[in-house]
Amino acid sequence: MKAVLSILDRGLFRGVSWLAQALLLSAVLAAFYQVIARFLLQSPADWSEAWSRAALIWTVMLGLCLALRQGAMLSVDVARLWLKARAQRWLDGAVLLICLVFFALLAWVGGQMSWRVRFQTMPSLEWSISWVYIAIPIGAVLAMLGLLARWLDNPAPAVVDDTQL
């Protein structure tokens, strides 16, 4: 199982991280260009706002899987502190199952939305808007992989130190 996690971490999640970073950088550069074009050149670009929005949507959906893999999302730490180790594992399993069901539903609905809008184009980019909507099911499937990888990795529960608060 550790070999599968290692392949996911070195391959898939690292690639997703690089892609998310590149998309975020492109969104920032496009937004910066929009400001320059609008206020300095007095000729606003019609593509930069649409690209920034699409790149940010993709960045958020890809970053979601990375955050889930690292355990950086909200958790039920207070409830875990009240439970014994075995009950903590059951709670973790219940949270995992709820999240997996949610992301499976999100992937299904996102896929349906992407299919329905496949003939609509973004006027400024002249691309199908489904290229933006497809980020939802792809991000949801990657989020499920991140959740499962975190679950299989099974890190030790975090201990809250009240003296440093």
C-alpha positions as CSV (number, residue, x, y, z in Angstrom):
1,M,0.0,0.0,0.0
2,K,2.9,2.3,0.7
3,A,4.1,1.9,-2.9
4,V,0.8,3.0,-4.2
5,L,0.8,6.1,-1.9
6,S,4.4,6.8,-3.0
7,I,3.4,6.7,-6.7
8,L,0.4,8.9,-6.1
9,D,2.5,11.4,-4.1
10,R,5.4,11.5,-6.5
11,G,3.4,11.3,-9.7
12,L,-0.2,12.4,-9.6
13,F,-0.3,14.8,-6.7
14,R,3.0,16.4,-7.7
15,G,1.7,16.9,-11.2
16,V,-1.5,18.3,-9.9
17,S,0.5,20.7,-7.7
18,W,2.6,21.9,-10.6
19,L,-0.5,22.4,-12.8
20,A,-2.4,24.3,-10.0
21,Q,0.6,26.6,-9.5
22,A,1.0,27.3,-13.2
23,L,-2.7,28.0,-13.5
24,L,-2.6,30.4,-10.5
25,L,0.4,32.2,-11.9
26,S,-1.4,32.5,-15.3
27,A,-4.5,33.9,-13.6
28,V,-2.4,36.5,-11.8
29,L,-0.5,37.5,-14.9
30,A,-3.7,37.7,-16.9
31,A,-5.3,39.9,-14.3
32,F,-2.2,42.1,-14.1
33,Y,-2.3,42.4,-17.9
34,Q,-6.0,43.4,-17.7
35,V,-5.2,46.2,-15.3
36,I,-2.3,47.4,-17.5
37,A,-4.3,47.2,-20.7
38,R,-7.3,49.0,-19.2
39,F,-5.7,51.8,-17.3
40,L,-2.4,52.4,-19.0
41,L,-3.1,51.4,-22.6
42,Q,-6.8,52.4,-22.5
43,S,-7.6,49.3,-24.5
44,P,-9.0,46.5,-22.2
45,A,-8.4,43.0,-23.2
46,D,-11.6,40.9,-23.5
47,W,-9.9,37.5,-22.9
48,S,-8.0,38.2,-19.7
49,E,-10.9,38.3,-17.2
50,A,-12.4,35.1,-18.6
51,W,-9.1,33.4,-18.5
52,S,-8.4,34.6,-14.9
53,R,-11.8,33.3,-13.8
54,A,-11.4,29.9,-15.5
55,A,-7.8,29.5,-14.2
56,L,-8.9,30.3,-10.7
57,I,-11.7,27.8,-10.8
58,W,-9.3,25.1,-12.0
59,T,-6.8,26.1,-9.3
60,V,-9.3,25.8,-6.5
61,M,-10.6,22.4,-7.7
62,L,-7.1,21.0,-8.2
63,G,-5.9,22.5,-4.9
64,L,-8.7,20.8,-3.1
65,C,-7.2,17.4,-3.6
66,L,-3.8,18.6,-2.4
67,A,-5.3,20.1,0.7
68,L,-7.3,16.9,1.4
69,R,-4.1,14.8,0.9
70,Q,-2.2,16.9,3.4
71,G,-5.1,16.9,5.9
72,A,-5.3,20.7,5.7
73,M,-9.1,20.8,5.5
74,L,-11.4,21.3,8.5
75,S,-11.7,18.3,10.7
76,V,-13.6,17.2,13.8
77,D,-10.6,17.4,16.1
78,V,-12.6,18.4,19.2
79,A,-14.8,15.3,18.8
80,R,-11.7,13.1,18.3
81,L,-10.2,14.3,21.6
82,W,-13.2,13.0,23.5
83,L,-13.0,9.6,22.0
84,K,-10.8,6.6,22.5
85,A,-8.5,5.4,19.7
86,R,-11.0,2.8,18.4
87,A,-13.9,5.2,18.4
88,Q,-11.6,7.8,16.7
89,R,-11.0,5.4,13.9
90,W,-14.8,4.9,13.5
91,L,-15.3,8.6,13.4
92,D,-12.6,9.0,10.8
93,G,-14.2,6.3,8.8
94,A,-17.6,8.0,9.0
95,V,-16.2,11.3,8.0
96,L,-14.3,9.7,5.1
97,L,-17.5,8.0,3.9
98,I,-19.5,11.2,4.1
99,C,-16.8,13.1,2.2
100,L,-16.5,10.4,-0.5
101,V,-20.3,10.4,-1.0
102,F,-20.3,14.2,-1.3
103,F,-17.4,14.2,-3.8
104,A,-19.0,11.4,-5.8
105,L,-22.2,13.4,-6.0
106,L,-20.2,16.5,-7.0
107,A,-18.4,14.6,-9.7
108,W,-21.7,13.2,-11.1
109,V,-23.5,16.6,-11.1
110,G,-20.4,18.4,-12.4
111,G,-20.1,15.8,-15.2
112,Q,-23.8,16.4,-16.1
113,M,-23.3,20.1,-16.1
114,S,-20.2,19.8,-18.3
115,W,-22.1,17.7,-20.8
116,R,-25.2,20.0,-20.9
117,V,-23.1,23.2,-21.7
118,R,-20.8,21.6,-24.2
119,F,-22.2,23.6,-27.1
120,Q,-22.0,27.0,-25.2
121,T,-18.9,29.0,-25.9
122,M,-17.2,31.7,-23.8
123,P,-17.4,34.7,-26.2
124,S,-14.1,36.2,-25.2
125,L,-12.1,33.0,-25.5
126,E,-14.2,31.2,-28.1
127,W,-13.9,28.0,-26.2
128,S,-16.6,25.7,-25.0
129,I,-17.6,26.6,-21.4
130,S,-17.5,22.9,-20.6
131,W,-13.7,23.2,-20.4
132,V,-14.3,25.3,-17.2
133,Y,-17.2,23.1,-15.9
134,I,-15.1,19.9,-16.3
135,A,-12.9,21.2,-13.5
136,I,-15.7,20.2,-11.1
137,P,-15.8,16.4,-11.7
138,I,-12.0,16.2,-12.3
139,G,-11.4,18.1,-9.0
140,A,-13.9,15.9,-7.2
141,V,-12.4,12.6,-8.4
142,L,-8.9,13.9,-7.5
143,A,-10.3,15.0,-4.1
144,M,-11.5,11.4,-3.5
145,L,-8.1,10.1,-4.3
146,G,-6.6,12.6,-1.9
147,L,-9.0,11.6,0.8
148,L,-8.3,7.9,0.3
149,A,-4.5,8.5,0.2
150,R,-4.8,10.4,3.5
151,W,-6.9,7.6,5.0
152,L,-4.5,4.9,3.9
153,D,-1.5,6.9,5.2
154,N,-3.3,7.0,8.6
155,P,-1.3,9.8,10.3
156,A,-1.3,10.0,14.1
157,P,-4.0,12.3,15.4
158,A,-3.0,15.8,16.1
159,V,-2.7,16.8,19.7
160,V,-3.9,20.3,20.6
161,D,-1.5,22.1,23.0
162,D,-3.5,24.7,24.9
163,T,-0.4,26.5,26.2
164,Q,0.4,27.8,22.8
165,L,-3.0,29.3,22.0
